[in-house]
Amino acid sequence: MSFHRGAVGVLAALSLSATLLAPATASSKTDACMAGSGTSRPDAAPTAVCCVTQTNYSLASKGVRMPFRGVPTFKNGPGGKMVVARSYSGSVSAQVVAGAEAEVGAVLARATASLSTSLANSNSTASTNTYERHISRDKYGNARYVSWGQEVSYQKFRINRDCTRTTVASGRIQYPSESEGWYYWETGS
């Protein structure tokens, strides 16, 4: 029995030291979480589990083709050969598909750290890129200059003191990357 009381005393001492080390702005709820049940009994074992309150993001992505502004879509055919060259300037910027424009920078910072370092808020270039392709018989060849970017789905959430998770915001943003080139496809007309 005395061993049990000793263990409870150690727990109370640990809880008390955690309370003393807590920031000065800690609320009475914080003290209750760290010190135990909030009763006046010094041997009370901690009864509440507390997490550090913080905001975080959860990200997922998929590849996306983002066409450059100022560069037309080319179409040739039926059949034959298509040669396209990009030798004029154009640009492509991040696009909010769903969610808030205010999240673009924060999501980009996390996406470049965890998904792809080549993602950017915009891509603008004036370099030349030539592409040649044979068009299938009776088909039309189409070509468009694109940035091979990512569509990032995000969920901004808060970890609460009781360790639950609350969604604050969510959405999808398309980001261009430094990778660019011609995207080719064929159609029947």
C-alpha positions as semicolon CSV with decimal commas, in nm:
position;residue;x (nm);y (nm);z (nm)
1;M;0,000;0,000;0,000
2;S;0,282;0,244;0,082
3;F;0,440;0,170;-0,258
4;H;0,116;0,272;-0,429
5;R;0,100;0,601;-0,240
6;G;0,463;0,665;-0,329
7;A;0,389;0,616;-0,700
8;V;0,094;0,852;-0,680
9;G;0,315;1,104;-0,499
10;V;0,572;1,084;-0,780
11;L;0,299;1,138;-1,039
12;A;0,170;1,437;-0,846
13;A;0,524;1,578;-0,824
14;L;0,573;1,529;-1,199
15;S;0,240;1,696;-1,267
16;L;0,333;1,983;-1,036
17;S;0,669;2,034;-1,210
18;A;0,494;2,033;-1,548
19;T;0,258;2,299;-1,418
20;L;0,549;2,511;-1,298
21;L;0,720;2,481;-1,637
22;A;0,405;2,579;-1,828
23;P;0,399;2,924;-1,992
24;A;0,281;3,211;-1,773
25;T;-0,018;3,263;-2,002
26;A;-0,152;2,914;-1,934
27;S;-0,522;2,908;-1,858
28;S;-0,685;2,732;-1,567
29;K;-0,790;2,468;-1,820
30;T;-0,422;2,416;-1,908
31;D;-0,335;2,384;-1,540
32;A;-0,615;2,131;-1,492
33;C;-0,491;1,930;-1,792
34;M;-0,133;1,924;-1,672
35;A;-0,188;1,893;-1,296
36;G;-0,461;1,633;-1,301
37;S;-0,829;1,649;-1,226
38;G;-0,819;2,003;-1,090
39;T;-0,914;1,890;-0,738
40;S;-0,735;2,007;-0,427
41;R;-0,601;1,657;-0,355
42;P;-0,221;1,663;-0,405
43;D;-0,211;1,290;-0,480
44;A;-0,468;1,309;-0,763
45;A;-0,347;1,129;-1,075
46;P;-0,369;1,312;-1,408
47;T;-0,710;1,249;-1,562
48;A;-0,707;1,460;-1,877
49;V;-0,496;1,417;-2,190
50;C;-0,388;1,744;-2,350
51;C;-0,229;1,818;-2,683
52;V;-0,037;2,124;-2,791
53;T;-0,279;2,342;-2,987
54;Q;-0,145;2,397;-3,338
55;T;-0,254;2,448;-3,699
56;N;-0,125;2,220;-3,971
57;Y;-0,190;2,114;-4,332
58;S;-0,253;1,778;-4,494
59;L;-0,160;1,763;-4,866
60;A;-0,216;1,529;-5,161
61;S;-0,142;1,593;-5,527
62;K;-0,188;1,470;-5,881
63;G;-0,024;1,573;-6,206
64;V;-0,194;1,840;-6,415
65;R;-0,122;2,013;-6,748
66;M;-0,149;2,390;-6,723
67;P;-0,160;2,575;-7,058
68;F;0,047;2,890;-7,101
69;R;-0,145;3,214;-7,161
70;G;-0,071;3,375;-7,494
71;V;0,014;3,044;-7,664
72;P;-0,260;2,907;-7,893
73;T;-0,363;2,545;-7,930
74;F;-0,244;2,417;-8,267
75;K;-0,445;2,173;-8,480
76;N;-0,335;2,006;-8,806
77;G;-0,468;1,721;-9,017
78;P;-0,620;1,494;-9,108
79;G;-0,306;1,285;-9,117
80;G;0,037;1,413;-9,207
81;K;0,297;1,569;-8,985
82;M;0,290;1,842;-8,723
83;V;0,585;2,060;-8,626
84;V;0,533;2,321;-8,355
85;A;0,786;2,559;-8,207
86;R;0,744;2,783;-7,910
87;S;0,960;3,090;-7,957
88;Y;0,751;3,362;-7,798
89;S;0,679;3,449;-7,439
90;G;0,386;3,330;-7,233
91;S;0,316;3,254;-6,871
92;V;0,109;3,036;-6,643
93;S;0,016;3,105;-6,279
94;A;-0,131;2,919;-5,985
95;Q;-0,509;2,876;-6,006
96;V;-0,744;2,823;-5,713
97;V;-0,988;2,547;-5,815
98;A;-1,169;2,540;-5,479
99;G;-1,095;2,719;-5,153
100;A;-0,951;3,055;-5,057
101;E;-0,700;3,263;-5,252
102;A;-0,536;3,348;-4,919
103;E;-0,406;2,989;-4,887
104;V;-0,200;2,993;-5,212
105;G;0,131;3,096;-5,049
106;A;0,102;2,877;-4,739
107;V;0,004;2,568;-4,939
108;L;0,283;2,632;-5,195
109;A;0,544;2,656;-4,918
110;R;0,436;2,319;-4,778
111;A;0,396;2,159;-5,123
112;T;0,748;2,254;-5,235
113;A;0,885;2,108;-4,911
114;S;0,693;1,780;-4,922
115;L;0,567;1,713;-5,278
116;S;0,788;1,874;-5,544
117;T;1,060;2,137;-5,524
118;S;0,990;2,245;-5,885
119;L;0,642;2,384;-5,808
120;A;0,605;2,762;-5,837
121;N;0,346;3,036;-5,809
122;S;0,405;3,117;-6,177
123;N;0,618;3,009;-6,473
124;S;0,721;3,256;-6,742
125;T;0,975;3,178;-7,010
126;A;1,084;3,282;-7,357
127;S;1,298;2,982;-7,453
128;T;1,243;2,791;-7,778
129;N;1,108;2,437;-7,779
130;T;1,039;2,255;-8,108
131;Y;0,821;1,943;-8,125
132;E;0,755;1,715;-8,423
133;R;0,492;1,443;-8,449
134;H;0,335;1,226;-8,721
135;I;-0,045;1,244;-8,719
136;S;-0,236;0,916;-8,754
137;R;-0,427;0,864;-9,079
138;D;-0,773;1,031;-9,073
139;K;-0,697;1,200;-8,739
140;Y;-0,624;1,558;-8,641
141;G;-0,317;1,638;-8,435
142;N;-0,349;1,892;-8,155
143;A;-0,066;2,052;-7,959
144;R;-0,063;2,294;-7,669
145;Y;0,230;2,434;-7,472
146;V;0,189;2,347;-7,103
147;S;0,356;2,344;-6,766
148;W;0,356;1,995;-6,614
149;G;0,235;2,103;-6,270
150;Q;0,047;1,958;-5,976
151;E;-0,305;2,000;-5,845
152;V;-0,262;2,010;-5,468
153;S;-0,559;1,917;-5,250
154;Y;-0,516;2,058;-4,902
155;Q;-0,688;2,041;-4,568
156;K;-0,593;2,301;-4,307
157;F;-0,672;2,172;-3,960
158;R;-0,625;2,261;-3,597
159;I;-0,518;2,016;-3,327
160;N;-0,730;2,105;-3,023
161;R;-0,627;2,078;-2,658
162;D;-0,834;1,761;-2,621
163;C;-0,639;1,610;-2,916
164;T;-0,934;1,626;-3,156
165;R;-0,888;1,765;-3,503
166;T;-1,099;2,051;-3,646
167;T;-1,094;2,133;-4,018
168;V;-1,037;2,506;-4,066
169;A;-1,020;2,520;-4,448
170;S;-0,984;2,292;-4,749
171;G;-0,950;2,326;-5,123
172;R;-0,755;2,253;-5,440
173;I;-0,492;2,470;-5,605
174;Q;-0,313;2,405;-5,934
175;Y;0,054;2,506;-5,936
176;P;0,278;2,522;-6,243
177;S;0,625;2,375;-6,224
178;E;0,957;2,452;-6,388
179;S;0,890;2,157;-6,622
180;E;0,725;2,264;-6,948
181;G;0,674;2,137;-7,301
182;W;0,429;2,036;-7,573
183;Y;0,126;1,824;-7,494
184;Y;-0,003;1,635;-7,800
185;W;-0,333;1,456;-7,857
186;E;-0,539;1,337;-8,154
187;T;-0,906;1,386;-8,234
188;G;-1,144;1,260;-8,503
189;S;-1,240;1,606;-8,622
